Amino acid sequence: MNPLAIADLPYFTFDDSDDDSCLANVSMSDIDRYIFLIGGSITALTTLFLLIGSIRFKELRKQPGDLIIGIAASDFILSIHWITLAIWRDKINEHGFCTIVGTFGTLAGINEFLYNSAFSIYLISILRNALKQAKIPQIRFHIFNFLFSLVDIVHLLSKQEIGKTLAGTCSLKSKCHLSFLSYFGPCLALCYCLLGLFTYFYIKKNTPKCAHAHNKRTQFLNYYLKYNIVCTIIYFAIALCNFLVTFLTYKNIDKDIPKYEWINSVFNVTKLCSPLVLSFIRFNDPTIKTYWLRTIFFWRKDYTAPNQEPLIEGEIGQNEQAQSVNKDFVFNELSLKRRIELVYTILSCALYANQLPITRRNSITAQTSDKESKNPYKHRKVFLIEDENIKNDLPDVKQELEQRGFNILPGSLKVYSPEVYNQIVNQDRDYLDIAESLDFKFNKEQIEDASGPGGGKSGEFFFFSRDKKLILKTVPETEMDMIRKTLERLQQHFEHNPHSLISKIYGTYTYENTDLGLRFHFILMKNICGFPSKFVERAYDMKGSRYDREVLKGQQIDSKKQLKGMILKDVDFEKYEQKLYLHPDLRKAFVDQIKRDSEFFRSVNLIDYSFMVFVVNKKEAAEEIDPANDFTAKSQLGSMANINEPGLYYNMGIIDYLQPFNLQKRMERFLKRLKKLDRSLDTSSQHPEYYSDRFIKFIEGLVLSESDGNKSSGDESTNTVSEQIHVI
């Protein structure tokens, strides 16, 4: 890190006095001048090539590449700043010249401080939130960075705080008196030292120790941790020099200041070392090094750095390694290994929890012992998830992990209301075997997919089992609390409505590792789609609202085949499907069940649930999948034929139903209405009663024709079908 404007902050003061007579004899020494001229030129050249490379190669702009580019851009401006000061040293005492040059130097320094801080935060967050692939929002962060720096510079200029410093350069103006703010800069530098040290030790502790990650871990420690620790050392040196210059200068304010010129030289050299040394460290990253050399040798299109190897295993063949270039950063690959390790850990937790009836109970470490322990809906058990326990209780799982070179991250597993969820699982036992669905041997591809950067809009982690029967997903704590709060009534609803369209939850868990600061709430639930994506022709996520519920707004679609692979919304459905073309004898039974499900959500104060429709080509699927294994067909209302398109079926259900109508949702509705200046704006966030009524009317409009709506409740055929469905 390299906050060179911040380095001059010890002289910052809000005193309105313009007294700077003590700076009259302060000047840049000949040594400093040549250091700035030579060192600044080298830094300017190296950073310029990196910037040109980032324009040519989009791979260098991928996060965290954009942060490194921000640092490099700041380094480049600072280098020009120093070269300018060295060439026109005699003009430093001119107020106008020093103000202009100092403004650019200060602006670059502030930006570099922000970008380097963001880089440290990025390294921490990407490991801490590996399952969610947390990122610093690129566009918003860069906009914030620019605006913050601009406002800061305008403020400093308005206060006339940019000018000559005690180091003989132009940046934040020094004054001839000492104040509390004189030490603000070095204190800020020391704060970054603490951040840098925390980053270093956190990453060393949290990088995965599995065999697959060993080489990546070594590479990362060689490149990015070296960068981090050098930043910290340079920051500390800058802070120390600041303290010395400030203390000695103001202590001897009436004496000859030039006698302390050697300290200024050390201070200036320290500042210059920052971008110079860090530039060379950056180019030790094989990714940056290769693109840098390709930028220099631009006429050689296939140029690759000598002995360059790809940093992503399996991405290219052995014969292509010498000609190929890695398209990702070392740390991103390292975080991928951590993510895979976490996926294995979460899957092991789910397998462990669902084999409790047959496993040994010596792993139990705690159990609720208060009054709630007799209430199965408040019951929870706590287990240790450790290698020894997995080896004893799930030997096949342990053996499979060892073969793949991964470890389980030890921690504790809370299993909530296991007896209740066992009853819910037993309702589907004729086609559901959780241990089989989550078996590692058959889910290798799914584990790799779950380890990628994808996820829902909420950023939560999703795992889809190979047989498409189960989904394992993380949920926020508010949703976990809501599940536990409503579980009893939800189970009763399932008992009274065996053909409910609410997607069933088969288990709720919390995994925690206090040493690594990891805590995940996750649930195991039914996958209402039930088929691989290649057999899904269209998919719709609908809430019954029209506001902001269109994916293909302004796009021309000539064929429904173009909709494949998309998750569309309410307005899109009205455009391209118009109706759910169900068999007339099933329509009323379907709508009646939707009413009961929605009214249940209303009774427990839940909103924001979605009606999910997958248009599945079961005719094509039958060529690869035995129809006898189609578990969705066992749901009388959850999978129904499209009578207008033979071979297509609607696999349907209600998902994402754990959001209470709370203050956050009220504020969301208020802000959306305020943004559109429309008090009656029909957003998705509404009172449970209104949301339920709107949802039911929307589904009725998709299913019932006018003739269906006019049928009396005594219609014999409809009632007969409805009765049959409830009996099955």
Buried (B, 14 or more C-beta within 10 A) or exposed (E): BBBBBBBBBBBBBEEEEEEBEBBEEBBBBEEBBEBBBBBBBBBBEBBBBBBBBBEEBEBBBBBBBBBBBBBBBBBBBBBBBBBBBBEEBEBBBBBEBBBBBBBBBBBBBBBBBBBBBBBBBBBBBBBBBBBBBBBBEBEEBBEEBBEEBEEBBEEBBEBEBBBBBBBBBBBBBBBBEBBEBBBBBBBBBBEBBEBBBEBBEBBEEBBBEBEBBBBBBEBBBBBBBBBBBBBBBBBBBBBBBBBBBBBBBBEEEEEEBEEBBEBBBBBBBBBBBBBBBBBEBBBEBBBBBBBBBBBEEEEEEEBBBEEBEBBBEEBBEEEEBEEBBBBBBBBBBBBBBBBBBBBBBBBBBBBBBBBBEEBEEEBEEEEBEEEEEEEBBBBBBBBBBBEEBBBBBBEEBBEBBEEBEBBBBBBBBBBBBBEBBBBBBEBBEEBBBBBEBBBBEEBEEBBEBBBEEEBEEBBBBBBBBBBBBBBBBBBBEEBBBBBBBBBBEBBEBBEEBEBBBBBBBBBBBBBBBEEBEBEBBBBBBBBBBBBBEEBBBBBBBBBBBBBBBBBBEEEEEEEEEBBBEBBBBBBBBBEBBEBBBBEBBBBBBBBBBBBBBBBBBBEBBBBBBBBBBBBBBBEBBEEEBEEEEBBBBEBBBBBBBBEEBEBBBBBBBBBBBBBBBEEEBEEBBEEBBEEEEEEEBBBBBBBBEEBBBBBBEBBBEBBBEEEBEEBEEEBEEBBEBBEEBBEE
